[in-house]
Amino acid sequence: MGSKTSNRQLAPTVLFFLIIMFMSSTPVKSITCQEVLKVVFPCLSFVLGTVPPPPNAECCSGAQTLASMVTTTEDRRILCRCYQSIPPGIDIKPERVQQIPRDCKVNLSIPTDPNVDCNR
């Protein structure tokens, strides 16, 4: 009977370690620039300056989706690098990019300055 008590006491500990092993073996998926572009595409005309402020509802929805996708430091670094990799010929207005979180009332904890160090 003593061994049954020991097994019952041991079961929660074993379960805990199995859960930890499962969580640590599950690969963490980072965002990609393609995913980011797909989500923020509705903001393109706004950040290019071809439409007047404020950003439209579709852009704000995309910003909200982006905020929910960017959950880790690595995600923020990837997003930063995506932003910095936009070719200079595409005339993105940095001030418009900075305006989106404010106007859409979205908390994007990412840098919107194209000259920021993405590793910091």
Secondary structure as GFF3:
##gff-version 3
##sequence-region A 1 120
A	DSSP	alpha_helix	2	25	.	.	.	ID=ss1
A	DSSP	alpha_helix	33	40	.	.	.	ID=ss2
A	DSSP	three_ten_helix	41	43	.	.	.	ID=ss3
A	DSSP	alpha_helix	44	48	.	.	.	ID=ss4
A	DSSP	alpha_helix	57	69	.	.	.	ID=ss5
A	DSSP	alpha_helix	73	84	.	.	.	ID=ss6
A	DSSP	alpha_helix	94	104	.	.	.	ID=ss7
###
